[in-house]
Amino acid sequence: MSYVLGYNQYGKAEVHVVRVFRDDPAAPHDLVDYNVSVALTGDFDEAHQTGDQAKVLTTDACKNTVNAFAKEAGDAVRHPESFALALANHFVDDVPQVESARINVEAFPWVRSHDNPHAFVKNGDYVRTVTVTRRGSAPATVVSGLKDLTVLKTTDSEFHGFYQEKYTTLQPTNDRVMATAIKAQWAHSSNDKDWGASFDAVFDAVTLAFANAYSYALQHTIWEMGQAALDADATIAEIRMSCPNKHHFVLDLSSFDLENNNEVFHADDRPYGLIEATIKRTADVDASAAYDPGQAWSEAVAKVPADA
């Protein structure tokens, strides 16, 4: 019986590197904090089928490349998108047997402490994310994003008129607490841009839409946030959002002769509703190849051209 080697990739996961910028001794320091993962595909069949490692770039070398590029790549390191682009281009252009490289970056925000030029406090409100994919001679694709951005509004949210059947027990409401932890990823149609300004514009648009848009359901709020993101940056092709319901249930305090007028809640962490949607600029946009589908990547997806 003859077996066939299917899609495979390898690399180094979660290289945690911090870079401090000390360009001007008289100026305040800057810093970036990245968790970088590298996945490579290419002419590596022999490594699996015969054990011949002659073409394998070691995962240790992948780690060393990330660390060295934190210095070598200069100003490109200041933004996760440009840093990931530099890494992806290096692996594809400079290592002959590498056919594609996918770089995932988690960027952890830090803010200055009390206006001190060299002291920082880690901002745990969210994590900035980036996926850069480069295949062969095709242009690299860039997906920016964020995750773990927890937001809540105490009113201006309802949920009623939903389908009812014998297992439906949820009571309709015209006024509720709505909370979620936003995960969003947006694909760029151009890589010639100010990455920091673009991220800030999308972040502000999404959070402002959540705050100001009256919500008839979390689905409706996702639609409003997605439209706002596309309005904020004309070179975003689409945005994908995944938002769990952070349920807040009104507690029954009648046993204590207390009236609870939407004031005291039980915050329930699980199970939770999970609402996901993609908002595209046009119906014919297909940015699937730009996203990272993880280890379960199919060969059909893996071979989609980078400019699809």
LUMNU-531871 format. One record per atom (N, C-alpha, C): residue in one letter; x negated, y negated, z. Coordinates in steps of 0.1 Angstrom, whole numbers, padded with zeros to 4 digits, always signed. Each point is the difference from the previous one (the first is absolute). Layout:
# residues N
AXYZ;...
END
This chain:
# residues 308
M-0008+0012+0000;M+0008-0012+0000;M-0009-0012+0000;S+0004-0010-0009;S-0008-0012-0001;S+0007-0012+0007;Y-0006-0006+0009;Y+0006-0011+0007;Y-0005-0014-0005;V+0007-0010+0002;V-0003-0013-0005;V-0001-0010+0012;L-0011-0008+0000;L-0001-0010+0010;L+0008-0012-0003;G+0009-0004+0008;G+0009-0011-0002;G-0007-0013+0005;Y+0009-0010+0002;Y-0005-0014+0004;Y-0008+0002+0013;N-0011-0007+0000;N-0008-0001+0012;N-0007-0013+0002;Q-0002-0004+0012;Q-0007-0013+0003;Q-0008+0002+0013;Y-0010-0008+0002;Y-0007+0000+0013;Y-0006-0014+0002;G-0005-0002+0012;G-0006-0012+0004;G-0002-0001+0015;K-0001-0013+0004;K-0002-0002+0015;K+0012-0008+0005;A+0006+0004+0011;A+0012-0007+0005;A-0004-0008+0012;E+0006-0011+0001;E+0000-0009+0012;E-0014-0004+0005;V-0007-0006-0009;V-0013-0006+0003;V+0003-0014+0006;H-0002-0001+0013;H+0003-0012+0007;H-0012-0010+0000;V+0001-0011-0007;V-0011-0009-0001;V+0005-0014+0003;V-0009-0007+0008;V+0003-0014+0004;V-0011-0009-0006;R+0004-0010-0007;R-0011-0010-0005;R+0002-0013+0006;V-0011-0006+0005;V+0000-0013+0005;V-0007-0009-0010;F+0006-0011-0004;F-0006-0010-0009;F-0007-0011+0008;R-0013-0001-0002;R-0008-0010+0007;R-0007-0009-0010;D+0007-0004-0010;D-0006-0007-0012;D-0007-0013+0004;D+0007-0007+0009;D-0005-0013+0004;D-0002+0000+0015;P-0012-0001+0005;P-0002+0001+0015;P+0008-0010+0008;A+0003-0012-0007;A+0007-0010+0007;A+0016+0002-0001;A+0004+0009-0008;A+0014+0002-0003;A+0006+0011+0009;P+0013+0000+0002;P+0006+0011+0007;P-0002+0013-0007;H-0001+0011+0007;H-0001+0013-0006;H+0014+0004-0005;D+0000+0009-0011;D+0012+0007-0005;D-0003+0015+0002;L+0011+0007+0001;L-0002+0015+0000;L+0012+0007-0007;V-0003+0012-0005;V+0010+0008-0006;V-0002+0014+0006;D+0011+0007+0002;D+0000+0013+0007;D+0008+0010-0009;Y-0007+0009-0006;Y+0006+0009-0010;Y-0001+0015+0003;N+0010+0007-0003;N+0000+0015+0001;N+0001+0005-0015;V-0010+0005-0006;V-0001+0003-0014;V+0000+0015-0003;S+0008+0004-0009;S+0000+0014-0005;S-0003+0001-0015;V-0008+0009-0004;V-0004+0002-0014;V+0004+0013-0004;A+0007+0001-0012;A+0003+0013-0006;A-0004-0001-0015;L-0008+0011-0004;L-0006+0000-0013;L+0005+0013-0007;T+0002-0002-0014;T+0003+0011-0008;T-0010+0000-0012;G-0002+0012-0006;G-0010+0000-0011;G-0004+0014-0004;D-0013+0001-0004;D-0005+0013-0005;D-0006+0008+0012;F+0009+0005+0008;F-0004+0007+0013;F+0006+0014+0000;D+0004+0005-0011;D+0006+0014+0000;D-0010+0010+0005;E-0013-0001-0004;E-0010+0010+0004;E-0001+0001+0015;A+0002-0012+0007;A-0002+0000+0014;A+0010+0010+0007;H+0013+0000-0006;H+0010+0009+0005;H-0002+0014-0005;Q-0003+0002-0013;Q+0001+0013-0006;Q-0012+0009+0002;T-0012-0007+0000;T-0013+0008+0002;T-0008-0004+0012;G+0004-0011+0006;G-0008-0005+0011;G-0012-0008-0004;D-0001-0004-0013;D-0011-0008-0004;D+0003-0015+0003;Q-0008-0006+0008;Q+0003-0014+0005;Q-0009-0010-0007;A-0005+0003-0012;A-0010-0009-0007;A+0006-0013-0003;K+0013-0001-0003;K+0007-0012-0004;K+0008-0007+0012;V-0001+0006+0012;V+0008-0005+0011;V-0007-0012+0006;L+0005-0012+0000;L-0004-0011+0008;L+0005+0003+0014;T-0009+0001+0009;T+0004+0004+0014;T+0009-0010+0006;T+0009+0005+0009;T+0009-0009+0007;T-0008-0009+0009;D-0012+0004+0005;D-0008-0008+0008;D-0005-0012-0009;A-0003+0002-0013;A-0004-0011-0009;A+0012-0009-0002;C+0012+0005+0000;C+0012-0009-0001;C+0000-0009+0012;K-0002+0006+0012;K+0000-0009+0012;K-0011-0010+0000;N-0012+0004-0004;N-0011-0009-0001;N+0002-0011-0010;T+0007+0003-0011;T+0003-0010-0010;T+0010-0011+0005;V+0010+0005+0008;V+0009-0010+0006;V-0008-0009+0010;N-0008+0005+0008;N-0008-0008+0009;N-0010-0009-0007;A-0006+0005-0010;A-0010-0009-0007;A+0007-0011-0008;F+0012+0003-0006;F+0007-0010-0007;F+0006-0011+0009;A+0002+0004+0013;A+0004-0011+0009;A-0010-0011+0001;K-0012+0003-0004;K-0011-0011-0001;K-0002-0004-0014;E-0002+0010-0009;E-0003-0003-0014;E+0010-0007-0008;A+0013+0002+0003;A+0011-0005-0008;A+0002-0015+0003;G-0006-0006+0009;G+0001-0014+0003;G+0014-0005+0003;D+0004-0011-0007;D+0013-0006+0003;D+0011+0010-0004;A-0002+0010-0008;A+0011+0009-0003;A+0005+0008+0012;V-0009+0000+0010;V+0004+0007+0013;V+0010-0007+0008;R+0002-0013-0003;R+0009-0008+0008;R+0014+0003-0001;H+0004+0007-0011;H+0014+0004-0003;H+0000+0015-0002;P+0009+0008+0005;P+0000+0014-0002;P+0002+0004-0014;E+0008-0008-0008;E+0002+0003-0014;E-0013-0001-0008;S-0007-0011+0002;S-0013-0001-0008;S-0011+0010+0005;F+0000+0003+0013;F-0009+0010+0005;F+0003+0014-0006;A+0013+0003+0000;A+0003+0013-0006;A-0002+0001-0015;L+0002-0011-0007;L-0003-0001-0014;L-0015+0002-0003;A-0009-0006+0008;A-0014+0002-0001;A-0004+0014+0002;L+0006+0007+0010;L-0003+0014+0002;L+0004+0009-0011;A+0013-0002-0004;A+0005+0009-0011;A-0008-0002-0013;N-0003-0012-0003;N-0008-0002-0012;N-0014+0006+0001;H-0006+0000+0011;H-0013+0006+0002;H+0001+0015-0002;F+0009+0007+0006;F+0001+0014-0001;F+0002+0005-0014;V+0009-0007-0007;V+0003+0004-0014;V-0011-0004-0010;D-0005-0012+0002;D-0010-0005-0010;D-0014+0006+0003;D-0004+0003+0012;D-0014+0003+0003;D-0002+0015+0004;V+0010+0008+0001;V-0001+0014+0003;V+0006+0007-0012;P-0008+0006-0009;P+0005+0005-0013;P+0011+0010+0001;Q+0000+0009+0010;Q+0009+0011+0000;Q+0013-0004+0007;V+0001-0013+0005;V+0013-0004+0006;V+0009-0006-0011;E+0012+0005-0001;E+0009-0004-0010;E+0010-0011+0006;S+0003+0002+0013;S+0010-0010+0006;S-0004-0001+0015;A+0003-0012+0005;A-0002-0003+0014;A+0012-0007+0005;R+0004+0004+0012;R+0011-0006+0007;R-0005-0005+0013;I+0001-0013+0003;I-0005-0005+0013;I+0012-0005+0008;N+0002+0005+0012;N+0010-0005+0009;N-0007-0008+0011;V+0005-0012+0003;V-0005-0008+0011;V+0011-0004+0009;E-0002+0002+0013;E+0008-0007+0010;E-0008-0011+0006;A+0005-0012+0000;A-0006-0012+0005;A+0006-0004+0013;F-0007-0001+0011;F+0005-0003+0013;F-0002-0015+0003;P+0010-0008+0001;P-0001-0014+0002;P-0006-0004+0013;W-0009-0010+0000;W-0005-0006+0012;W+0002-0015-0001;V+0003-0007+0012;V+0002-0014+0000;V-0009-0006+0010;R-0004-0013-0002;R-0009-0006+0009;R+0006-0002+0014;S-0009+0002+0010;S+0005-0002+0014;S-0003-0014+0005;H+0011-0007+0003;H-0001-0013+0006;H-0009-0010-0008;D+0000+0001-0013;D-0007-0008-0009;D-0016+0001+0002;N-0004+0011+0006;N-0014+0003+0001;N-0005+0005-0013;P-0011-0006-0005;P-0005+0004-0014;P-0005+0014-0001;H-0002+0007+0011;H-0006+0013-0001;H+0007+0011+0008;A+0012-0004+0005;A+0008+0010+0008;A+0013+0003-0006;F+0004+0012+0000;F+0012+0005-0007;F+0009+0009+0009;V+0013+0000-0004;V+0009+0009+0007;V+0007+0008-0012;K+0000+0013+0002;K+0006+0008-0010;K+0015-0002+0000;N+0006-0002-0012;N+0014-0002-0002;N+0006+0013-0003;G+0008+0006+0009;G+0006+0013-0001;G+0013+0000-0006;D+0004-0012-0006;D+0014-0001-0005;D+0002+0009-0013;Y-0010+0002-0008;Y+0002+0008-0012;Y-0014+0004-0005;V+0000+0008-0010;V-0013+0004-0007;V+0002-0003-0015;R-0010-0007-0006;R+0000-0003-0014;R-0005+0012-0007;T+0006+0004-0012;T-0005+0012-0007;T-0003-0003-0015;V-0009+0008-0005;V-0003-0002-0015;V-0003+0014-0005;T+0005+0002-0012;T-0004+0012-0008;T-0005-0005-0014;V-0012+0003-0003;V-0006-0003-0014;V-0003+0013-0007;T+0005+0002-0012;T-0003+0012-0008;T-0007-0004-0013;R-0011+0006-0003;R-0007-0002-0013;R-0002+0014-0007;R+0005+0001-0012;R-0001+0012-0008;R-0008-0003-0013;G-0011+0006-0002;G-0008-0002-0012;G-0002-0014-0003;S+0002-0004-0013;S-0003-0014-0005;S+0012-0009+0002;A+0011+0006+0005;A+0012-0008+0001;A-0001-0010+0012;P+0007-0012-0001;P-0001-0009+0011;P+0005+0006+0013;A-0006-0004+0011;A+0005+0004+0013;A+0014-0005+0004;T+0007+0008+0007;T+0013-0004+0005;T-0001-0004+0015;V+0007-0010+0004;V+0000-0004+0014;V+0014+0000+0006;V+0001+0006+0012;V+0012-0001+0008;V-0003-0005+0013;S+0005-0012+0003;S-0001-0006+0014;S+0011+0004+0008;G-0001-0002+0013;G+0011+0004+0009;G-0002-0004+0014;L+0009+0005+0008;L-0001-0001+0015;L+0009+0011+0006;K-0003+0003+0013;K+0008+0010+0007;K+0000-0004+0015;D+0010+0006+0007;D+0001-0002+0014;D+0003-0014+0004;L+0007-0008-0009;L+0004-0013+0003;L+0014+0001+0006;T+0001-0001+0013;T+0013+0002+0007;T+0007-0014+0001;V+0012+0000-0004;V+0008-0013+0000;V+0014+0004+0005;L+0006-0011+0006;L+0013+0002+0007;L+0008-0013-0001;K+0013+0001-0003;K+0009-0011+0002;K+0012+0004+0009;T+0004-0010+0008;T+0010+0003+0010;T+0014-0001-0005;T+0002-0006-0011;T+0014-0002-0006;T-0002-0001-0015;D+0011-0005-0007;D+0000-0001-0014;D-0002+0013-0007;S+0005+0011+0006;S-0001+0013-0006;S+0013+0008+0003;E+0006+0006-0010;E+0012+0008+0002;E-0002+0014-0007;F+0008+0009+0003;F+0000+0013-0007;F+0014+0006+0002;H+0008+0000-0011;H+0014+0005+0000;H+0004+0003-0014;G+0012+0006-0001;G+0005+0004-0013;G-0007+0012-0007;F-0007+0007+0009;F-0008+0012-0006;F+0010+0012-0001;Y-0005+0010-0008;Y+0008+0012-0003;Y+0003+0007+0013;Q+0012+0005+0002;Q+0004+0007+0012;Q+0004+0015-0004;E-0005+0009+0008;E+0005+0014-0001;E+0000+0006+0014;K+0002+0013+0002;K+0003+0006+0013;K-0012-0001+0009;Y-0013-0001-0005;Y-0012-0001+0008;Y-0004-0015+0003;T+0008-0009-0005;T-0004-0014+0003;T+0005-0005+0013;T-0009-0004+0009;T+0003-0005+0013;T-0004-0014+0002;L-0009-0005-0008;L-0005-0014+0002;L+0011-0010-0001;Q+0000-0009+0009;Q+0011-0010+0000;Q-0005-0012-0008;P+0009-0006-0009;P-0003-0012-0007;P-0003-0011+0009;T-0009-0009-0005;T-0003-0012+0008;T-0001-0012-0009;N+0004-0012+0005;N-0001-0012-0007;N-0011-0009+0006;D-0007+0005+0010;D-0011-0008+0006;D-0009+0010+0008;R-0012+0001-0005;R-0009+0010+0006;R-0015-0005+0000;V-0008+0006+0009;V-0014-0002-0001;V-0005+0009-0012;M-0009-0006-0009;M-0006+0008-0010;M-0015-0002+0001;A-0007+0012+0000;A-0014+0000+0002;A-0006+0011-0009;T-0012-0003-0005;T-0006+0010-0009;T-0015-0002+0001;A-0008+0010-0004;A-0015-0001-0002;A-0002+0001-0015;I-0003-0011-0006;I-0001-0001-0015;I-0013+0006-0005;K+0001+0009-0009;K-0011+0005-0009;K+0003-0005-0014;A-0009-0008-0006;A+0003-0005-0013;A-0013+0002-0008;Q+0001+0003-0013;Q-0011+0001-0009;Q+0004-0006-0013;W-0008-0009-0006;W+0004-0007-0012;W-0012+0002-0010;A+0004+0003-0013;A-0009+0002-0011;A-0002-0013-0008;H-0013-0003-0002;H-0003-0012-0008;H-0002+0003-0015;S+0005-0009-0008;S-0002+0001-0014;S-0012-0007-0005;S-0007-0008+0009;S-0013-0007-0003;S-0009+0001+0012;N-0013+0002-0003;N-0010+0001+0010;N-0008-0013+0001;D+0004-0010-0008;D-0007-0013+0001;D+0008-0009+0008;K-0003+0000+0013;K+0009-0008+0009;K-0008-0002+0014;D+0006-0009+0008;D-0005-0002+0013;D+0008+0009+0009;W-0007+0011+0004;W+0006+0011+0008;W+0006-0005+0013;G-0008-0008+0007;G+0005-0005+0013;G+0013-0009-0001;A+0000-0009-0010;A+0011-0008-0002;A+0013+0008-0004;S-0003+0010-0009;S+0011+0009-0004;S+0006+0007+0012;F-0008+0006+0008;F+0005+0008+0012;F+0008-0010+0009;D-0006-0011+0003;D+0007-0010+0009;D+0013-0004-0006;A+0001-0002-0013;A+0013-0004-0006;A+0010+0011+0001;V-0004+0012-0002;V+0010+0011+0001;V+0004+0003+0015;F-0010-0001+0009;F+0003+0002+0014;F+0010-0010+0005;D-0002-0013-0004;D+0009-0011+0004;D+0014+0002-0006;A+0000+0004-0013;A+0013+0002-0007;A+0008+0011+0007;V-0006+0011+0003;V+0007+0012+0005;V+0005-0003+0014;T-0008-0006+0009;T+0004-0003+0013;T+0010-0011+0001;L-0001-0010-0009;L+0011-0010-0001;L+0013+0005-0005;A+0000+0009-0009;A+0012+0006-0005;A+0007+0008+0010;F-0008+0008+0008;F+0005+0008+0011;F+0007-0010+0010;A-0006-0010+0003;A+0005-0009+0011;A+0012-0008-0005;N+0001-0004-0013;N+0010-0009-0004;N+0012+0006-0008;A-0002+0012-0006;A+0010+0006-0008;A+0010+0007+0009;Y+0013-0003-0002;Y+0011+0007+0008;Y+0000+0014-0005;S+0001+0010+0009;S-0002+0014-0003;S+0013+0007+0001;Y+0004+0007-0010;Y+0012+0009+0000;Y-0005+0015+0002;A-0013+0002+0000;A-0006+0013+0002;A-0014-0001-0002;L-0008+0009+0005;L-0015+0000-0002;L-0003+0001-0015;Q+0008+0008-0007;Q-0002+0000-0015;Q+0001-0014-0006;H+0010-0007+0004;H+0002-0014-0005;H-0012-0009+0004;T-0005+0002+0012;T-0012-0008+0004;T-0012+0003-0008;I-0002+0013-0003;I-0012+0004-0008;I+0001-0007-0014;W+0012+0000-0006;W+0002-0006-0013;W-0003-0015+0001;E+0004-0007+0010;E-0003-0014+0002;E-0015-0002+0002;M-0007+0008+0008;M-0014-0001+0002;M-0008+0003-0013;G+0004+0010-0007;G-0007+0003-0012;G+0001-0011-0011;Q+0012-0005-0001;Q+0001-0011-0010;Q-0009-0012+0004;A+0000-0003+0013;A-0008-0011+0005;A-0015+0002-0003;A-0005+0012+0001;A-0014+0004-0003;A-0003-0003-0014;L+0009+0005-0009;L-0002-0002-0015;L+0000-0015-0003;D+0009-0007+0006;D+0000-0015-0002;D-0013-0007+0005;A-0006+0006+0010;A-0012-0007+0006;A-0012+0002-0009;D-0001+0010-0008;D-0012+0003-0008;D+0005+0005-0014;A-0002-0008-0010;A+0005+0004-0013;A-0007+0012-0007;T-0012+0004+0006;T-0008+0011-0006;T+0002+0013+0008;I+0011+0000+0008;I+0003+0013+0007;I+0011+0007-0009;A-0003+0012-0004;A+0009+0008-0009;A+0011+0006+0008;E-0002+0005+0012;E+0010+0006+0007;E-0004+0001+0015;I+0009+0002+0009;I-0003+0002+0014;I+0008+0011+0005;R-0007+0009+0007;R+0007+0012+0006;R+0000-0002+0016;M+0012+0002+0005;M+0002-0003+0015;M+0006+0013+0006;S-0006+0002+0012;S+0005+0011+0009;S+0002-0005+0014;C+0013+0000+0004;C+0004-0006+0013;C+0008+0009+0009;P-0006+0004+0011;P+0008+0008+0009;P+0009-0009+0009;N+0012+0005+0003;N+0009-0008+0009;N-0006+0002+0014;K-0003-0011+0007;K-0003+0000+0014;K+0012-0003+0008;H+0007+0011+0003;H+0014-0001+0005;H+0000-0006+0014;H+0010-0009+0002;H+0003-0007+0013;H+0014+0002+0003;F+0003+0009+0009;F+0014+0003+0004;F+0005-0008+0012;V+0011-0005-0001;V+0006-0008+0011;V+0003+0010+0012;L-0005-0003+0011;L+0002+0008+0012;L+0014-0003+0006;D+0006+0011+0004;D+0013-0001+0008;D-0003-0002+0014;L+0003-0013+0005;L-0003-0003+0014;L+0013-0001+0008;S+0011+0005-0006;S+0013-0001+0007;S+0000+0008+0013;S-0008+0010+0002;S-0001+0008+0012;S-0005-0009+0012;F-0006-0011-0004;F-0005-0009+0011;F+0008-0013+0000;D+0012+0001-0006;D+0009-0012+0000;D-0007-0012-0007;L-0008+0003-0010;L-0007-0010-0008;L+0005+0000-0014;E+0002-0012-0006;E+0004-0001-0014;E-0013-0002-0008;N-0002+0008-0010;N-0012-0001-0009;N+0004-0005-0013;N-0002-0013-0002;N+0004-0007-0013;N-0012-0001-0009;N-0004+0012-0005;N-0012+0000-0009;N-0012-0006+0006;E-0002+0003+0013;E-0012-0006+0007;E-0010+0010+0005;V+0004+0012+0003;V-0009+0010+0006;V+0001+0012-0009;F-0012+0005-0005;F+0000+0011-0010;F-0010+0011+0005;H+0003+0012-0006;H-0010+0011+0001;H-0007+0001-0013;A-0013-0002+0000;A-0008+0001-0012;A-0004+0015-0002;D+0005+0006-0011;D-0001+0014-0002;D-0010+0002-0011;D-0011+0008+0002;D-0011+0001-0010;D+0003+0012-0010;R+0008+0010+0004;R+0003+0011-0010;R+0012+0007+0004;P+0007+0006-0009;P-0002-0001-0015;P+0003-0014-0005;Y-0004-0002-0012;Y+0003-0014-0005;Y+0003+0001-0015;G+0008-0009-0005;G+0003-0001-0014;G-0013-0005-0007;L-0002+0005-0012;L-0012-0004-0008;L+0005-0005-0013;I-0002-0013-0003;I+0006-0006-0012;I-0012-0003-0009;E+0000+0004-0013;E-0011-0003-0009;E+0005-0004-0013;A-0007-0009-0007;A+0005-0005-0013;A-0012-0007-0007;T+0001+0000-0013;T-0009-0007-0009;T+0007-0012-0007;I-0006-0011+0000;I+0006-0012-0007;I-0010-0004-0011;K+0005+0001-0012;K-0009-0002-0012;K+0003-0014-0006;R-0010-0005-0007;R+0002-0013-0007;R+0009+0002-0012;T-0002+0012-0007;T+0008+0003-0012;T+0003+0015+0001;A+0010+0004-0008;A+0004+0015+0001;A-0011+0009-0006;D-0008-0005-0009;D-0010+0008-0007;D-0013+0001+0008;V-0001-0007+0011;V-0013+0001+0008;V-0001+0014+0005;D-0012+0006-0002;D-0003+0013+0006;D-0015-0001+0006;A-0001-0002+0012;A-0013-0002+0007;A-0004+0013+0007;S+0006+0011-0002;S-0002+0012+0008;S-0014+0004+0001;A-0008-0001-0011;A-0014+0004+0000;A-0009-0008+0010;A+0005-0012+0004;A-0008-0008+0008;A+0001+0004+0015;Y+0010+0007+0004;Y+0002+0004+0014;Y-0007+0013+0003;D-0003+0002+0013;D-0006+0012+0004;D+0010+0010+0006;P+0003+0011-0008;P+0009+0009+0005;P-0005+0011+0009;G-0013-0002+0004;G-0006+0009+0010;G-0005+0013-0005;Q-0002+0009+0009;Q-0006+0013-0004;Q+0009+0009-0008;A+0013-0003+0000;A+0009+0008-0008;A+0001-0005-0015;W-0009-0008-0003;W+0000-0006-0014;W+0001+0011-0010;S+0009-0001-0010;S+0002+0010-0010;S-0010-0004-0012;E-0003+0010-0008;E-0008-0003-0012;E+0006-0009-0009;A+0014+0001-0001;A+0007-0009-0009;A-0002-0015+0004;V+0001-0002+0013;V-0002-0014+0004;V-0015-0004-0001;A-0008+0009+0003;A-0015-0003+0000;A-0005-0004-0013;K+0007+0004-0011;K-0005-0002-0013;K+0007-0012-0007;V+0009-0007+0007;V+0007-0012-0005;V-0011-0010-0003;P+0000-0007-0011;P-0010-0010-0003;P+0001-0011+0010;A-0012-0006+0003;A-0001-0010+0010;A+0008-0013-0004;D+0003-0002-0012;D+0007-0012-0004;D+0015+0003-0002;A+0005+0011+0004;A+0014+0004-0001;A+0009-0010+0008;
END
